[in-house]
Amino acid sequence: MKVLVTGGAGFLGQRLARQLLAIGQLTDSAGALQTIDQLVLVDVVPANDFGDARVKVVTGDIADGALMREIIDIETTSIFHLAAIVSGQAEADFELGMRINLDASRLLLDICRELGHQPKVVFTSSVAVYGGKLPDLVQDSTALNPQSSYGAQKAIGELLLNDYSRKGFVDGRVLRLPTISVRPGKPNKAASSFASGIIREPLNGEDSVCPVGPDLRLWLLSPRGAIEALIAGHDLPAASFGASRTVNLPGLSVSVGEMLAALSTVAGPQVAAHVNFALDPAIERIVDSWPGAWDVSRARALGLSADSDFAAVIRAHIDDMALLQP
């Protein structure tokens, strides 16, 4: 089995790659467990190959048709399409967002269509596909109304994957990720970057600025939970999705104030005191358009699950960072 991960050098891509190498197998479209013989990680910067002979690292632009036709062939059984220009950057650079979030996604699907081998394709979507006046509890079927270029690009990608699956070109599944927290590393240009920064930086003894108010509610999932959901969603049989290949993943509905209260409980009030509020209307406008909670009964019926509470998310992040220490 040959598996491709776009965005393979990213933090989720690297975590997914490590887990795939550890489990060593996935379920194919026929429902049979197959051994992963090759794992291709493509990104604009070199990915870590973990010193594993099964890993092939490809550095390049996923919107480059020649490159993508080199790495996707009839042996490519499964594709995890994680690569994306994040929300704030896609809003600031419309051309770049369209090129990577939309054009490259269609290119990938069209190559699969041309080859005719119907691989499994897991496409990560986002809460950003929603917006405007929303019900208290968003459903999988709630009308898409994105309020950002990133959200619009993700929504179009969802529709494309559903139609390519309906036509039998791919065996697709769209997994709508909640905001991921706590992300390691440094802040990025995502509008939701603060959701990790207000936890990560204080735990490192550094100050962090929160651009939204304490009452703003987010729908969150830990990195561990995201990787579990990606693999579980991949392995589900196509028939279990019914008429729609799109699923809202389980998460936690938590306000910024509740996140900081959990940080205080886990690490102490002196750590939570590193967070200061300085409201940014542009960030607030984008993030406040996203749902703070959604109905996950369908996802749970499919066997997908979420974190127990946000304190557990923080503790998992602390444990993960300790494992990375030399």
Salt bridges, closest charged atoms under 4 A:
ASP52 OD2 - ARG54 NH2 2.73
ASP61 OD2 - ARG99 NH1 2.40
ASP73 OD2 - LYS2 NZ 3.10
GLU91 OE2 - ARG285 NH2 3.78
ASP110 OD2 - ARG106 NE 3.26
ASP110 OD1 - ARG113 NE 3.19
GLU114 OE2 - ARG69 NH2 3.14
ASP140 OD2 - ARG298 NH1 2.94
GLU158 OE1 - ARG176 NH2 2.73
ASP163 OD1 - ARG166 NH2 2.83
ASP171 OD1 - ARG173 NH2 2.86
ASP171 OD1 - ARG245 NH1 2.81
GLU201 OE2 - ARG200 NE 2.66
ASP207 OD1 - HIS274 ND1 2.76
ASP235 OD1 - HIS234 ND1 2.81
GLU258 OE2 - ARG217 NH2 3.25
ASP320 OD2 - ARG15 NH1 3.44
ASP320 OD1 - ARG224 NH2 2.82
